[in-house]
Amino acid sequence: MRHRSSILIGRDTELQAVMAVLAAARAGRGGAVFLVGESGMGKSRLAAAIAESAYSAGMSLMRGRASAIDPMAPFRPLTEALLSLLRSEDVQPAALGPYGPVLGRLLPGWGDGGSREGDSLVILAEAVLRLTGLVGRDRGCLLALDDLQHADAETLAVLEYLIDNLDLQPTLLLGAIRDEPCAALRIARAAAQRGQCVLIELNQLDRAGLAALAASCLDVAAVPPAVTDLLWAGSGGNPFMIEELVASMAEGGLITATGGVVSIAEELPATLPTTVSRALAQRVEALSPQARDLLTVAAVLGQRFPLTVVQRVTGLSDRELLSLLHGDLAAQLVAPDETTADWYAFHHQLSREAVLAQIDKSARAELAATLADAVEQVHPGLPDAWCQVAATLRRAAGQHGAAGRLYTEVGKRALAQGAAGSAVALLDQAWELLRHDEAASRANALELLVHALAEAGEVERALDSVAILDQVGGLDPRRRAHLHTRLGWAAAVAGRSADGIVQVEAARALLGPDPAAEDTAPIDVVAAHLALDIPGPNLLATAERLGRQAAEAAETVPLPVVACQAWQLLGAITRHRDPEEATACLERARSVAVRHQLPIWEIHALIRLGNDDALRTGALDRLEHTRELASAAGAITARYQAEASIALHSILRGEFDTARTLIDGVLPATTRLKLLETTQYVLLLRAVLAGHQGRRRELDEALAEFRAWHGDPALHAPRIHGLAGSFCALLEEDRPRALVELARALDGEDGESSVFHLSGRHGLHLLLTVLCGQTGRAAYEELAANPAGGLRWDRQFACFARAVLLGREGRGEEAAEAVFEALRVGQPYEMSRHLGLRLVGEEALRAGWGEPVDWLRTAESYFHRLEGSSVAGACRALLRKAGVRVSQHREGAGGIPPGLRSVGVTVREFEVLRLLVGRLGNREIAERLHLSPRTVERHVSNLITKTGLPNRIALSEYAADLD
């Protein structure tokens, strides 16, 4: 007689519902299911049945459980689940690309957690999502997490992200939650209301289900109605309680099963175990003294307990320990833990409470202290979750000071792990426990709490807490100044510039009149960033001055991270004035990062240097290389920033399909990850791409979405108007509107805090104002001599502008040379180069210098292929006005080589040219093309004229070279 059912009873409907979602996940349409019910309703047993079905179907399995330690260690359920996967499958971090190192936060040996850039839980969640997709490819993956009512805030944040993004993954997330007020249940119910998950409420069994479960426990076909009545009265249909009551009634002789028939005793005992608590209490009383002492130690330790610690306290040998745990009565209270070796767990919280009820409060406190000592002996230094176990035991022992200091350490570790939410909860407990402790311990806990609040985005509470810290004392002025500096940065990131300035001023006041450089450098770099975020005169100069102070002091101390921050900021600030100086600043930042082994700072410096290369030479090599470095380092946001930069320069190069592919790849990821700044930037790139293709409606839609993502059009005016709007207007042949757009771009660039370049001041705006007569030779020379005009993108337009001025000065040959120089400089930039030819070609045609017909034909041929542009029509109109015959574009023009297309060779003429390879005569060619010989003769004559070749034989040789 086993007294516990080996089969699932009364959950057929629920099982079928989950199996349908499981089948969909195997087909690539993932989802989430949450099993909700009060304690003992069979959530874990139903989840186990589902896991067994998934395993039988060949799916990958990942199983974890939250702990009842309050508050629990960050990411515990996820780490258990991922480790369970790796015990059965060989998965390498490299298979996940840049997301592999990110999982180092959960998996030992998978890296250091990636770049830890911002310790983004969203990026970690995306890494988990991609892992489930990888292992579930073509077969499905089940991620089963139990006891989520105990889950930490960070695990729940990851799960919330998974819930919203599983629909296109081969993954089923299966969670079990006790029906009690908790964050996990709120998340599940909210997701169910949005239609993002299935919520299954497990209710009590009805009388028929109860009878079937009892019969299964007794291994019989049926039980008498009298037994059903007794069980119903004591259990209310709760499956766990039914099984416990059946076991107690069988052990007490109340019921017997013989030959498949259940009998009930004629005389009922005085203490009928009609309630589970009474049944469990009787079972505990029936234990041997040694077994009872063992389980008492285990119960004080927790719902789950490690044998090593229990053995240290009890002094039992391995054989004695296991013999007692597997005794008939003890085995009905505890069993080996399914997820962790050498751990055991009570079957139910009621089982643990029944054991604890045997000892009084003082004995429990004394035993908790003994267990805390044992934990510290077995696990010196209290690594991993053991520090929190010891903290919980010290608190249970009434040792508040020791518990508070341990909770402070646990909170510090959680903060270092990027689990800011859990750190806040842990440090709140530490602060409360240390209420009457020494000032130094209290100050240490509160200092860490302020840090955690800032990391968790609770800036308001952090600002309030730092005021309390100033009253507590226990920290020297330097540490307090450092804390105010950290809060100043948090306020700046949160967009609370005024609060940030207050914190910076408080930090400076604490350091006094003669502070050390190592203390002022971090303050100066924060103050420099704040100077760019508030309106006022000369703030760009102020930011540069503070940045230089910070950079020089930080390198001397050294403070390498501060030095990298400062030099990179200086690279952005000086860009508008001198690109060479800006590059030198960025090289300095990279040098510091390499010297001090700061890979993420090196990557960020390389991205900016890669942008420098692209702007100054048109080369994308460094950006491409940096993208690969970011992937290898797990620097997810840096990778997307590199790809966004490559997309920008692909637009400038006229490689619109490449740019669109990059944007369409990056934008869904950044929006899902809620990377606000990168998303805003990529939406701006979508607007620039539309502008460079003359697609006004797409440009407006992209800017509307940019504003919906809280983008500031005024801050980004140089990009919106200088790169997007002005080019779109020119492709619409609306030069006045282009000038208006450029004027707005320059106004935005003139804003004191703007660090964005490419407004057109030294490039397109210069060319257009020269063309319309607003800029003369003197103003041109002044702008051209400015180092800020040294970017290759701008220089192509400056060369075109110089050509116009030379032509107006009657220096036609020099003007033509300037155009050829512009074409050389603009070689990487296909669209803008042809746009320059269209603009200058009209001027040259009017003034009679250079080769305007060739330039306009070349431009017309290019823009004819750029759909949606009005420029091709304008070029044709100018050519006709000049008396030049303009060929019609026919189907197949795309196959004509650019050199021939640029001199006006038509589709039919090109067909004739290809047939000249075989030295065919006019009549033979005419027969093949269904033309008259006279028409073929005219086409040959046109080809000789347009190519400049001397005769038909030369044409034949030229055609042969084309093949």
Secondary structure, DSSP 8 states (H G I E B T S, - for coil): --SS-SS--S-HHHHHHHHHHHHHHHTT--EEEEEEESTTSSHHHHHHHHHHHHHHTT-EEEEEE---SSS--TTHHHHHHHHHHHHHS---GGGGGGGTGGGGGTSTTS-SSTT-STT-HHHHHHHHHHHHHHHTTTT-EEEEEE-GGG--HHHHHHHHHHHHH-TTSSEEEEEEEESSS-HHHHHHHHHHHTTSSEEEE-----HHHHHHHHHHHHTSS---HHHHHHHHHHHTT-HHHHHHHHHHHHHTTSEEEETTEEEE-SS--SS---SHHHHHHHHHHTS-HHHHHHHHHHHHH-SEEEHHHHHHHH---HHHHHHHHTSTTGGGTEEE-SSSTTEEEESSHHHHHHHHTTS-HHHHHHHHHHHHHHHHHHSTT--TTHHHHHHHHHHHTT-HHHHHHHHHHHHHHHHHTT-HHHHHHHHHHHHHHTTTS-HHHHHHHHHHHHHHHHHTT-HHHHHHHHHHHHHH--S-HHHHHHHHHHHHHHHHHTT-HHHHHHHHHHHHHHH-SS--HHHHHHHHHHHHHHHTTS--TTHHHHHHHHHHHHHHHHHHTT-HHHHHHHHHHHHHHSTTT-HHHHHHHHHHHHHHHHHTT-HHHHHHHHHHHHHHHHHHH---HHHHHHHHHHHHHT-HHHHHHHHHHHHHHHHHTT-HHHHHHHHHHHHHHHHHHT-HHHHHHHHHHHHHHHHHTT-HHHHHHHHHHHHHTT--TTTTHHHIIIIIIHHHHHHTT-HHHHHHHHHHHHHHHHSTT-----SSTTTHHHHHHHHTTSS-HHHHHHHHHSGGGGSHHHHHHHHHHHHHHHHHTT-HHHHHHHHHHHHHHTTT-HHHHHHHHHHHHHHHHHHT-S-HHHHHHHHHHHHHHSTT-SHHHHHHHHHHHTT-------TTGGGS-HHHHHTT--HHHHHHHHHGGGT--HHHHHHHHT--HHHHHHHHHHHHHHH--SSHHHHHHHHHHH-
